[in-house]
Structures are given as structure tokens and as C-alpha cells.
Amino acid sequence: MTAEVPFSRPHRAAAAPGDARRAPRELMTMPGMVHDERAWKLVWIRVGGAWRSGVLTVWRRPPNSTVWVAHVRWGEGDHWGWFLYDPATIRPAPEPPPVAAGRAPTGAGRP
């Protein structure tokens, strides 16, 4: 929340070089039919100058657009956003190996 605009979201830091690009508001609010595909995919996303593990929850093709936009959540709390898909900044995470009964899973490696 900011003093100038009550109930607004806190200002987020500027993107670092190499970070995933947020989808512009104009692209996300275009009139027309939107094509959404729900998904639950583990991904690595580059935000805040670092790779973070996250979950891609929706693929979206805005009206009359040739690009895909991905809704990604990461970290704890209110960390999420709509990002222009680019395989250089949003990568599928390796699937964890099957877990044997009674054993804790091990983490997957970073990109």
C-alpha cells in the first residue's frame, strides 16, 4: 500500500537485465475473445535478477495476438504475475523423481 493511493499494491522493484518481461496492460485488456488454458506446471522464472522456482497456472493467448502470456506464481506470499512467454526467462523445471514409500523427496536442480 502506498500513501498516495490507499489499498494499492506496493511498488515492485524494476526488472533486472535478463528478467522475464511482464505482459503490458494494453495486451491484457484488449477487447475480444481470450484463449486460456489452465495448467499446473513447475517452472523456473527469472525475476528480481535471480532464477526462482514457480508454478505456471494459466497459458493465455490475448485476442488477435501471436504471443503467449503465462501466469506464474513463485515464492511465499503475493508473488505472481502475467509474463510474456520467452523460453530464455521461463523454463520448465525437471519433474521430481518418483518417491519410494517412506522416503522424503529430494529437490530438483536449478537451471
TAWO-V144118 format. One record per run of one state. SS is the DSSP state (a for helix, b for strand, c for the rest). FROM is the first residue (numbers start at 1). LEN is the number of residues. Records with the same first field share a line. If there is no record, write none. Layout:
BEGIN
SS->FROM-LEN ; FROM-LEN
END
This chain:
BEGIN
c->1-21 ; 23-2 ; 29-6 ; 48-2 ; 62-7 ; 75-5 ; 85-5 ; 93-19
b->22-1 ; 35-13 ; 50-12 ; 69-6 ; 80-5 ; 90-3
a->25-4
END
